[in-house]
């Protein structure tokens, strides 16, 4: 993603930042009635050493985009014996 951003023209990056700000506003509004939202930390179990899956940070990025606090905690093991976790986004 860093490489992608570095190779984009300014108008495309500006549109991406506008879209991100709109999505963050919509998420904050959706979360507003709740003290916290319990959700998975990642869309899959832990992965073996090596390059991470492209979607690894999709769920944790929600707190990054919205500026909301979040904390993750262990939530057991997968059938393959890999760790699972959940997060609460406040």
LINZI-V940617 format. One record per residue. N is the residue number from 1. PHI is phi in whole degrees, -180 to 180 (* if undefined). Layout:
n->N phi->PHI
n->N phi->PHI
//
This chain:
n->1 phi->*
n->2 phi->-63
n->3 phi->-63
n->4 phi->-57
n->5 phi->-60
n->6 phi->-69
n->7 phi->-104
n->8 phi->-94
n->9 phi->-69
n->10 phi->-58
n->11 phi->-65
n->12 phi->-72
n->13 phi->-66
n->14 phi->-62
n->15 phi->-65
n->16 phi->-63
n->17 phi->-66
n->18 phi->-64
n->19 phi->-62
n->20 phi->-64
n->21 phi->-64
n->22 phi->-66
n->23 phi->-65
n->24 phi->-63
n->25 phi->-63
n->26 phi->-65
n->27 phi->-67
n->28 phi->-60
n->29 phi->-65
n->30 phi->-67
n->31 phi->-83
n->32 phi->-54
n->33 phi->-71
n->34 phi->-116
n->35 phi->-71
n->36 phi->-166
n->37 phi->-121
n->38 phi->-88
n->39 phi->-154
n->40 phi->-63
n->41 phi->-81
n->42 phi->-142
n->43 phi->-77
n->44 phi->-153
n->45 phi->-67
n->46 phi->-55
n->47 phi->-112
n->48 phi->-63
n->49 phi->-56
n->50 phi->135
n->51 phi->-62
n->52 phi->-73
n->53 phi->-61
n->54 phi->-61
n->55 phi->-95
n->56 phi->-56
n->57 phi->-101
n->58 phi->-58
n->59 phi->-83
n->60 phi->-72
n->61 phi->-65
n->62 phi->-57
n->63 phi->-67
n->64 phi->-62
n->65 phi->-66
n->66 phi->-91
n->67 phi->73
n->68 phi->-93
n->69 phi->-72
n->70 phi->-149
n->71 phi->-139
n->72 phi->-111
n->73 phi->-150
n->74 phi->-62
n->75 phi->-139
n->76 phi->100
n->77 phi->-128
n->78 phi->-76
n->79 phi->-61
n->80 phi->-88
n->81 phi->82
n->82 phi->-98
n->83 phi->-68
n->84 phi->-117
n->85 phi->-149
n->86 phi->-123
n->87 phi->-138
n->88 phi->-115
n->89 phi->-105
n->90 phi->-99
//
